[in-house]
């Protein structure tokens, strides 16, 4: 640890002892004229506004709240202790421990030299000095030893009153890997899944970003795509209000439906979110040259759903630039894993006209330049994992006047 030499007490000045950097051992020990505010003194010791935000200031044994820094002007003869401490990260910090450690740091500088002088006063003397020491060396060493004793004793007391938080084993995922305890943030917050995690316990009034209760999924209805999600607010009963998406009240959005159960007797069952949905987001190009494209669903499926997307639209331009209808034909089949024959789906919900569907063949016709999405859903006879395959039978083309790129964009069970 580097340290400046201790100066004699000048008249009309305030002593400042500071550790201005959270990750350096450098100590600043200086005198400033009386009349300056805490903020002005701190700007001398640590002008960096980022590090200044993590500073704690003491006058004697009393911590000065940050909001009073611009008004407080220490009197001559007092000792100001400034410490910039690390902050952030997960695992749970103990505020009491942080404050007590800063107090120990301050006490080491103030009480250490006095304690050291008392110890050296009882050592054997030769000519009024401890054995083998000059006056300057004895004075410096006594201060160092005294500060060390105060620091060690103070840390032992802090560990007794506010012990350090033990390292957490985190949460075990399904694969058995260990994750750190989550650190909660508000800025840039996202609703995240926590499989096998802890249900939040909310005490008091909080602005809260709840975790997901199940995997979110999208659903195509006509030309619109809807997101369905389930969140867990915590153990009830709770009062849920002022729901937002980002910083915008959810009431400002069109087409949003919400069901909220606050954990009270008589809460109705959810209707907007099914018991379980597993969605695979895909980007599988369907081409006649590529023939069948096949994917396998998650197990225990009782219903299957497929989305087909034309990301550049579906349109044909004539020589004059006028839009005309463009048609693409796609075939869709499925079977239970392990079975041989392929089956034709009987759609219980779809976003196309029934006249477009003939057996396992679907004919899409549009003259739109914006993205086109269509969804298809059907039930299966038994719960199991299923294989689903799609292919485009319309001839692929490279004509720049035709927009008909076709993608299989989602599979749900």
N, C-alpha and C positions, 0 to 999 in steps of 0.2 A: 504494500500500500504506500503510495506517495503522499507526502503531507508537507505543507508549507510550515516555515518556522513560526512559532508563537511570538507575537509582538507584545510589547508592553501596552497597557491600557492608556490610550491617548485621550485627552480631554475633549468632550463634546462629540464623541463618535460612538457608533454601534458596532459591536463585533458580530461578524457573520461567519458561521461555520457551515459548509455546504458540501454535499456529494452531488455534483450537478449532472452526472450521467448514470443511468441505471445499470450499465454493464462495465463500468470502469471503477477502479479503486482510488482514483485521484480525489483528494480532499482539498477544498479551497478554504483558507482561513484568512479573512481580511477585515478591515475596518472601513466603514462608510460614514459620511457625515450625518448627524442627526437631522431629522426633518423629512427624509425620503420615505415614500410609502413602501409597503411590502412588494407591490408590483414593480416599482422602480428598482428596488434592491434585487429582486429576482431576475430582472432583465440584465443586470450586471453579471450575475452569477451564471445564468443560463438563458441566453437570448433566443435560443431556438424555441419557437412557439409550440412545436409538437412535443418536445420534451418538457416544456414548462407546464403542459396540461397534466403531467403525471407527478407534479411536485407536491410535497407536503411541507408546511412551514410551522415552526414552533417558536414562540417567544418564551424563553425559560422552559417550563414544563407544560405550557398551554398551547394546544394546536389552534392556529388561526384559520377559521373557515375561509374558503376560497372567495366567497362573495364579499368579504371584508378587506381583501388585499388592497384595493384601490384607496381605502379610507384610513387604514391603520398606519400610523407613523411612529415607529418605536423610539423610545427615549434613549438618550445617551447612557451607556453603562450596561444595557441589557445584552443578552446573547441570543441571537437568532440562529436557529438550526434549520437548514433546508436539505431535504432529501428527495431526489427523483427516483421513483421506484418502478420496476417493471409492472406491466398490467396486461390483462387479456388472457386468452387460453381457456381450456376446459378444466374439469376436475374439481371445480368448486373452491373459491378462495374464501378465507376467513378474514373479514374486515377488521375485527378486533385484534387479530394477530398482527396484521400489517401495521396498525396504529401503534401497538405496543413495541414492535421492533424498531419503529422510527423513534419512539421515546427512549429506547435503550441506546440507540445511536447518539441521540442528543445528550443523554446523561453521561456517556463515555467521554465526551469532550469537556463537559462542564465539571464533573465530579472526579474524573480520572486523575488529573494532575494533583488535586488535593489529597486523594487517597494515596497516590504514589509518594507524595511528600511525607505523609504520616508514616508510611512503611520505612522509608529511608532514614527517617529521623531516629528510628530505633536500632539501626545497624551500627556495628562497631566503627568508631571514628578514629582517624589519624589526622591530627591537625584540623579537626572540625569537619573533615570530609569522610565519606564512606571509603573503605579500603580500596586503594588502587584507582580512584576516580578523580577526575578534575571536576570543578564545579559545573561547567557546561554539560559534560557528559552525564553527571549524576542527575541534573535537572531534567534533561531530555529523557533519560531512561526511566526516571521515576514517573513521568507523565505517561510514557508508553505502557509501563507495567500497570499503572493505575487504571488506564483506559481498558486494557485487556481484562483486568479483574472485573470491572463494571460490566463489560460486554458479556463475559462468560456467565456471570451471575444473573445478568438480565435475561439472557437467552434461556437459561434454565428456568427462570420464573415464568417467562412467556410460554415455554413448552408445557409447563404445569397448568397454567391458566387457560391458554388457547393453543392446544396441540395442533401440529400440522396435520392437514387432511391426508389420510392414508391413500395410497394409490388405488385406483379403482380397477377392478378386473374387467370393466366395461360390460357390454352386452354380448351374449353368444348368439351368433347368427345360426341359421339352419345348417350351415356347413361347418360350424364349430369354431370359426375364426373369432378373434377377440377384437372388439371395437372400443375406442375411447369413449368415455362418458360425453354425451353431447353438450356443446356450449350453445345456449339459446341466444338468438339474435333477432332483432326486429327489422333492421335495414336489410333489403334484398332477401327477405325471408321467403321460404318456399314450404309448402305442405309436403312433407316427406314421409315415406313409409318407414315403420320401425318394427319389422317382424319380430315377434317374441319379445318386444320391448315392454316398457312400463307404461301403464295408463296414467296420464297426468292427474295430479291432485292439485286443484286450484284453490288457494286460500286468499281471500280478500278480492279486491278488484284489480284486474290486470288486462293489459292489451296482449293478446295471446295468439300465437300462430299454431293451430292444432295440427297434430300428425294425422296422416291418412289412416282410415280404418280398414281400407281395402284398396286393391289396385284400381286406379281410375281407368275409364275407358271412354271412347268417343262413339257417337251414333249418328248416322246420316239419316235425316228426315227431309225428303224433298231436296231442295238446293242448299239446305242448312246442315251444318255439322255441330252436334251438341256434345259437350263434355259432361259426363256423369262422375261425381266423386262423393266419397263418404269420409267425413272427418270425425275425430274423437275429441270432444271438449274436455272430458275428464269424468271423475266420479260425481254423480249428482246427489242432491238437486243443485242445479246451477241456474243463474240468470244470464242468458245469452242475448246480447244486443249489440247494435252498431257494427254489423258485419260488413266487411269491406273486401274488395279485390284490389290489392295494392293499397293505394290511398283513396280510392274512389268508392263511395257507398254503393253497396250492391243494388240498391233500389234505383240507381241511375242507369243500370243496364237493362236493355230490353230482352224479353224472352227468358228471364231467369226464374226458375222455380226452386223454392227451398222448403225442406221439411226439417224442423228442429225439435229434437226430444231433449228436454232438460233434466231427465232422470227423475221424473215425478210419477206418482201413482196415476195410472190412466193414460199415460203417453200412448198415442196410436202407433201402429206398426208402420214402417217405412213402405212407401209405394214407388218412390222415384229411383231407388237403388235396389237391385235384386240381391239375393243371398250371396252369390259369388259370380264374378265375371273375370275371365282371364283373356286379355287382349294381346295379340302379337302384332306390332306395327311392322308392316312389310313395305317393300319397294321392289316388287317382282315384276319385271317387264314381261308382258304377254305379247308374243309374236307368233306368226304362223310358222316361221322357220324354226322357232324354239320348241314348238309342239307343246305337250303338257308340262305344266309347272305344278309340283306337288308339295304339300306341307302336311305335317301331322299336328293335330290339336293336343291340348293338355288332356289329361285323363279325367274320367268321371264326368264327361260332358253329357248333358241332356238336351242341349240346344247348340246349334252352330250358326255363325254369322260371318258374312264375307262382304268386304267393300271393294268396289272396282272404281278406279279413278282415271279420268282423262285430264292430266295436269295442264295441257296446253289447249284444252277445249276439244270440241269435235265439230269440224267445219271444213267445207270445201269452197275455195274461191274460184270464180270463173275468170275469163280473160279480162273482164272489165273490173275485177276486184269486188264483185258482188258475192255475198255469202250464199252458199247453197248447203243443203242437207248432206251430211256425211254419215255413213252407216258402218258399224263394226259389229261382228258377230262373235260371241264368246260362249264356250261350252263349259258347264260346271257339273262335277260328279263327286260322290263321296262314298266311303265304305268304312266299316269298323276295322280297326287294325287286326290283321290276321285273317280276315275274310278275303275271298277272291273276287266275287262279282262287284262291279261298281253300280251304285244306286243313283237314281234321279231325285234331287231334292224337291219336296213339296213346300213351297214357301208359305210361311205364316205371316210374313211381313216383307214388303219390298217397296222400292221407291220408283218403280217403273210401271207402266200400264200392263195389265194382264195380257194384252194382245202382243206384247213384246216377248213373251215367254212361251216356248213350245218345247215341252219335255225338259231336257237339260240344256237347251239352246236358248240364249238370250240375245235379242237384236237391239242394239242401241242406235238411235238416230237423233242427231242434233245439228244445229247450225250456230253453235256458240263458240266464241273465242276465249271465254273465261273457263276456268277449271270446272269440270263436270264430275260429280261424285254420285255413286249409287250404292245402296246397301241391300243385302238379302239375308233373311233369317229363316231358319226352319228347325223343327224338332226332330229328334232321333228316337229310335225305338227303345234302346237300352243305354244306360250310362256306361260310357267307355271312352277310350281314345279313338279318334277317327282320322282317316286320311282324306284330304280334300285336294282335288286337282282341277285346274282351269287351263284352258288354251284358247287362243284366238284363231279363228278359221278364216277371217278376212285376210286377203293377201297384203303383205307388208308393202309399203311404198316409200319412195324417196322424193316424191314430188313436193316441192316447197310450197305449193298452193293448197296442200292437204294437211290438216292437223288432226291426227288420230292416234297419237301415242297412247298406249293402254297399259295400266299398271294394276296389279293386285296389291291393294294398300293396307288391308287389315284382315285378321282372322280372330274371331272371338268364340269363346265357349261359355 
